[in-house]
Amino acid sequence: MPDGEYSVADVLRRHGVPRRKFLKFCGSMATILGLPLSAAAQVASTLEKKRRPVLVWLEFQDCAGDSESMLRSSHPSIAELVLSFFSWEYHETIMAAAGKQANSALDRVVREEAGKYLAIVEGSIPTGDPGYCTIGGRSALDIAKQVCSSAAAVIAVGSCAFDGGPQRSTPNPTGALGVGEAVPGLNLVNMSGCPQNSANAAALLVSWLTYGRMPALDAHKRPLFAYGHIIHDQCERRANFDAGRFVERWDDDGAKRGYCLYKMGCKGPQANFNCPVVRWNDGTSWPVQSGHGCAACASPRFWDTAFPLYQRLPGVPGFGVDITAGKIGGWMTAGVATALGLHGIASAARAQMRPRGEEPRGPTEIGRRSALVEREGPPENSDRRGGVMSIGPDGTREFRYGAYRR
């Protein structure tokens, strides 16, 4: 039987992966995807029966950081990912074949698995001189058009594949573009970040295997489960921002106390990513937790828009920058005093507007000039709902219902 014909369950048994570990992995993937806990059973059941789809991984203008990120993943480990969930046919960094043998493996997948395989692209694609990136005598653009156009889906991992990365930054000598711009019309999902987070990549692959489609995407074709929230709103230092507690220098007391890094150039208020939740190195930490501001590496064209890296953003809505709790309290006190003053002015104005000789009206003024008489039970000739009889100085009486004692 060809290796790709084995199900995930078959390969798990062959390689001695414990079922408990497999179920734990399915639960963690369901959590990252934002699915209810009950979905873990569905994920496990589907993966066990699923025929392993073929996967190819292309690398163009890059630093191999996204491959490194995946290699160091334990969600699951790269060995389990390669051997269990996909028939991984091509990846220059980790495959044993080289030269013509490697190229023939890629050609065979495109020819025999057209419309069924998954293509992952790492690195930007130069559209200028083909000599900037050639593999086996073919340009990166030519390879991307051939492989990506025949794939069931394409995943662009990392900022370079997303929108060109640092190669595209001004003046962009290679004419670098992201996959979606270089080869339009693809069934594309972008996993931006420098590098992409391996836990998110694994969750995306599991979602595709389980449901046969990619999850909901944002306007930049990034999955909402990973890019649907602003980092600023997920950050553990957000309370310090709202309280006006900031790091002013890298060696000050605020840095030691873990205060907000906004003034040191943190771009968290404009970046969408789930770094604060998923984190890195098996959930150990992430840049802000380790004491460095967010660089907005998952944002479009961040190499051109996020620099100078240590210069703060011009303005962020809400409380925070240059505002302390004392200032907020002072504003609230001043607001209350102003409201009371306006109320007094309005009352005086109403008194001046009353026609001369007119008696004041209203319950407060009636009570002030009345002798209140309370009676036991409802008064005579009433509808027995009860009330209070007030007698004015001129002998007039006014009955108010609902106030007598029982």
TAFEN-V435561 format. One record per residue. N is the residue number from 1. RES is the residue in one small letter. PSI is psi in whole degrees, 0 to 359 (* if undefined). OMEGA is omega in whole degrees, 0 to 359 (999 if undefined). Layout:
N & RES & PSI & OMEGA
N & RES & PSI & OMEGA
This chain:
1 & m & 129 & 176
2 & p & 146 & 185
3 & d & 325 & 181
4 & g & 346 & 182
5 & e & 347 & 179
6 & y & 146 & 174
7 & s & 168 & 178
8 & v & 319 & 180
9 & a & 320 & 179
10 & d & 314 & 183
11 & v & 324 & 177
12 & l & 316 & 180
13 & r & 319 & 181
14 & r & 326 & 184
15 & h & 10 & 173
16 & g & 29 & 177
17 & v & 120 & 182
18 & p & 142 & 180
19 & r & 325 & 179
20 & r & 318 & 179
21 & k & 321 & 178
22 & f & 316 & 180
23 & l & 323 & 178
24 & k & 319 & 177
25 & f & 316 & 180
26 & c & 321 & 177
27 & g & 318 & 180
28 & s & 324 & 179
29 & m & 319 & 178
30 & a & 322 & 179
31 & t & 314 & 180
32 & i & 323 & 180
33 & l & 354 & 181
34 & g & 23 & 180
35 & l & 157 & 176
36 & p & 159 & 183
37 & l & 328 & 180
38 & s & 339 & 181
39 & a & 341 & 180
40 & a & 322 & 179
41 & a & 321 & 178
42 & q & 319 & 178
43 & v & 314 & 181
44 & a & 315 & 181
45 & s & 318 & 181
46 & t & 316 & 182
47 & l & 323 & 181
48 & e & 327 & 183
49 & k & 347 & 188
50 & k & 135 & 169
51 & r & 136 & 183
52 & r & 118 & 177
53 & p & 158 & 179
54 & v & 142 & 180
55 & l & 138 & 173
56 & v & 145 & 182
57 & w & 116 & 180
58 & l & 143 & 175
59 & e & 131 & 179
60 & f & 236 & 180
61 & q & 101 & 185
62 & d & 177 & 177
63 & c & 5 & 183
64 & a & 14 & 180
65 & g & 327 & 180
66 & d & 326 & 173
67 & s & 318 & 178
68 & e & 320 & 179
69 & s & 318 & 179
70 & m & 322 & 180
71 & l & 330 & 181
72 & r & 15 & 180
73 & s & 142 & 170
74 & s & 23 & 180
75 & h & 61 & 353
76 & p & 187 & 177
77 & s & 158 & 185
78 & i & 325 & 180
79 & a & 314 & 179
80 & e & 322 & 181
81 & l & 314 & 182
82 & v & 315 & 188
83 & l & 341 & 188
84 & s & 313 & 191
85 & f & 332 & 182
86 & f & 155 & 168
87 & s & 92 & 189
88 & w & 103 & 190
89 & e & 337 & 185
90 & y & 123 & 172
91 & h & 107 & 189
92 & e & 325 & 186
93 & t & 327 & 188
94 & i & 350 & 184
95 & m & 151 & 181
96 & a & 326 & 183
97 & a & 157 & 178
98 & a & 165 & 175
99 & g & 225 & 184
100 & k & 326 & 179
101 & q & 318 & 179
102 & a & 316 & 180
103 & n & 321 & 180
104 & s & 326 & 177
105 & a & 318 & 179
106 & l & 318 & 180
107 & d & 321 & 180
108 & r & 318 & 179
109 & v & 313 & 181
110 & v & 323 & 183
111 & r & 315 & 188
112 & e & 337 & 184
113 & e & 25 & 183
114 & a & 130 & 179
115 & g & 1 & 182
116 & k & 338 & 185
117 & y & 164 & 179
118 & l & 133 & 179
119 & a & 128 & 174
120 & i & 131 & 183
121 & v & 130 & 177
122 & e & 129 & 178
123 & g & 152 & 179
124 & s & 164 & 182
125 & i & 115 & 179
126 & p & 135 & 179
127 & t & 4 & 177
128 & g & 231 & 179
129 & d & 126 & 180
130 & p & 337 & 182
131 & g & 346 & 179
132 & y & 330 & 179
133 & c & 104 & 177
134 & t & 145 & 179
135 & i & 118 & 182
136 & g & 31 & 179
137 & g & 2 & 180
138 & r & 145 & 180
139 & s & 157 & 178
140 & a & 320 & 181
141 & l & 319 & 180
142 & d & 316 & 180
143 & i & 316 & 181
144 & a & 318 & 179
145 & k & 317 & 182
146 & q & 311 & 187
147 & v & 313 & 185
148 & c & 325 & 182
149 & s & 337 & 181
150 & s & 359 & 184
151 & a & 153 & 175
152 & a & 324 & 178
153 & a & 154 & 180
154 & v & 133 & 177
155 & i & 119 & 176
156 & a & 112 & 183
157 & v & 132 & 178
158 & g & 162 & 184
159 & s & 328 & 181
160 & c & 313 & 179
161 & a & 334 & 181
162 & f & 305 & 183
163 & d & 21 & 176
164 & g & 337 & 176
165 & g & 207 & 182
166 & p & 333 & 179
167 & q & 331 & 181
168 & r & 347 & 182
169 & s & 153 & 184
170 & t & 128 & 14
171 & p & 10 & 177
172 & n & 66 & 185
173 & p & 335 & 183
174 & t & 357 & 184
175 & g & 36 & 185
176 & a & 140 & 176
177 & l & 161 & 171
178 & g & 169 & 184
179 & v & 315 & 184
180 & g & 330 & 179
181 & e & 324 & 181
182 & a & 323 & 180
183 & v & 83 & 183
184 & p & 162 & 175
185 & g & 13 & 182
186 & l & 158 & 168
187 & n & 86 & 196
188 & l & 141 & 170
189 & v & 129 & 179
190 & n & 130 & 174
191 & m & 77 & 184
192 & s & 165 & 183
193 & g & 153 & 183
194 & c & 81 & 4
195 & p & 179 & 172
196 & q & 156 & 181
197 & n & 124 & 186
198 & s & 329 & 178
199 & a & 320 & 177
200 & n & 320 & 179
201 & a & 317 & 178
202 & a & 319 & 179
203 & a & 320 & 178
204 & l & 316 & 179
205 & l & 318 & 179
206 & v & 320 & 178
207 & s & 318 & 180
208 & w & 319 & 179
209 & l & 320 & 186
210 & t & 314 & 188
211 & y & 353 & 178
212 & g & 15 & 179
213 & r & 165 & 178
214 & m & 153 & 180
215 & p & 177 & 179
216 & a & 141 & 185
217 & l & 159 & 176
218 & d & 190 & 184
219 & a & 339 & 178
220 & h & 15 & 180
221 & k & 36 & 175
222 & r & 142 & 181
223 & p & 132 & 183
224 & l & 332 & 181
225 & f & 335 & 180
226 & a & 334 & 186
227 & y & 20 & 185
228 & g & 355 & 183
229 & h & 147 & 178
230 & i & 137 & 179
231 & i & 321 & 181
232 & h & 323 & 182
233 & d & 348 & 180
234 & q & 351 & 189
235 & c & 139 & 178
236 & e & 348 & 178
237 & r & 7 & 183
238 & r & 322 & 180
239 & a & 325 & 178
240 & n & 324 & 175
241 & f & 311 & 182
242 & d & 331 & 180
243 & a & 358 & 179
244 & g & 27 & 179
245 & r & 113 & 187
246 & f & 152 & 168
247 & v & 125 & 180
248 & e & 331 & 176
249 & r & 154 & 184
250 & w & 340 & 183
251 & d & 15 & 183
252 & d & 178 & 183
253 & d & 328 & 178
254 & g & 324 & 177
255 & a & 321 & 180
256 & k & 330 & 182
257 & r & 357 & 179
258 & g & 34 & 180
259 & y & 172 & 184
260 & c & 140 & 183
261 & l & 13 & 184
262 & y & 314 & 182
263 & k & 346 & 178
264 & m & 12 & 174
265 & g & 7 & 180
266 & c & 130 & 182
267 & k & 15 & 181
268 & g & 323 & 180
269 & p & 347 & 180
270 & q & 8 & 185
271 & a & 139 & 176
272 & n & 119 & 178
273 & f & 161 & 179
274 & n & 29 & 178
275 & c & 315 & 182
276 & p & 339 & 183
277 & v & 308 & 183
278 & v & 320 & 179
279 & r & 193 & 185
280 & w & 166 & 179
281 & n & 60 & 180
282 & d & 38 & 177
283 & g & 18 & 184
284 & t & 312 & 186
285 & s & 182 & 173
286 & w & 167 & 190
287 & p & 313 & 183
288 & v & 320 & 179
289 & q & 327 & 180
290 & s & 355 & 174
291 & g & 9 & 179
292 & h & 142 & 181
293 & g & 159 & 177
294 & c & 138 & 179
295 & a & 4 & 182
296 & a & 42 & 186
297 & c & 346 & 178
298 & a & 0 & 182
299 & s & 154 & 180
300 & p & 132 & 175
301 & r & 42 & 186
302 & f & 336 & 179
303 & w & 335 & 178
304 & d & 334 & 187
305 & t & 338 & 185
306 & a & 359 & 182
307 & f & 148 & 4
308 & p & 134 & 188
309 & l & 327 & 184
310 & y & 22 & 175
311 & q & 129 & 187
312 & r & 156 & 178
313 & l & 151 & 185
314 & p & 333 & 181
315 & g & 141 & 180
316 & v & 131 & 180
317 & p & 150 & 175
318 & g & 177 & 177
319 & f & 157 & 174
320 & g & 267 & 192
321 & v & 129 & 178
322 & d & 18 & 178
323 & i & 131 & 177
324 & t & 167 & 178
325 & a & 326 & 179
326 & g & 320 & 178
327 & k & 317 & 180
328 & i & 316 & 178
329 & g & 320 & 178
330 & g & 319 & 178
331 & w & 319 & 181
332 & m & 319 & 179
333 & t & 316 & 179
334 & a & 322 & 179
335 & g & 317 & 179
336 & v & 316 & 179
337 & a & 319 & 179
338 & t & 318 & 180
339 & a & 319 & 178
340 & l & 320 & 179
341 & g & 317 & 178
342 & l & 324 & 178
343 & h & 317 & 179
344 & g & 319 & 179
345 & i & 318 & 180
346 & a & 321 & 179
347 & s & 318 & 179
348 & a & 321 & 180
349 & a & 320 & 178
350 & r & 322 & 179
351 & a & 322 & 180
352 & q & 332 & 182
353 & m & 349 & 182
354 & r & 132 & 179
355 & p & 143 & 182
356 & r & 134 & 178
357 & g & 348 & 180
358 & e & 132 & 179
359 & e & 143 & 177
360 & p & 147 & 180
361 & r & 169 & 177
362 & g & 153 & 184
363 & p & 320 & 183
364 & t & 315 & 182
365 & e & 326 & 176
366 & i & 316 & 180
367 & g & 327 & 183
368 & r & 328 & 183
369 & r & 17 & 183
370 & s & 152 & 170
371 & a & 109 & 185
372 & l & 126 & 180
373 & v & 120 & 178
374 & e & 143 & 181
375 & r & 152 & 175
376 & e & 118 & 178
377 & g & 179 & 183
378 & p & 148 & 180
379 & p & 165 & 178
380 & e & 152 & 178
381 & n & 29 & 176
382 & s & 174 & 177
383 & d & 15 & 174
384 & r & 22 & 172
385 & r & 346 & 177
386 & g & 162 & 179
387 & g & 197 & 182
388 & v & 135 & 178
389 & m & 123 & 175
390 & s & 135 & 182
391 & i & 118 & 181
392 & g & 170 & 180
393 & p & 332 & 180
394 & d & 7 & 177
395 & g & 356 & 178
396 & t & 149 & 182
397 & r & 145 & 177
398 & e & 125 & 182
399 & f & 131 & 178
400 & r & 121 & 185
401 & y & 156 & 169
402 & g & 14 & 184
403 & a & 4 & 183
404 & y & 157 & 178
405 & r & 144 & 173
406 & r & * & 999
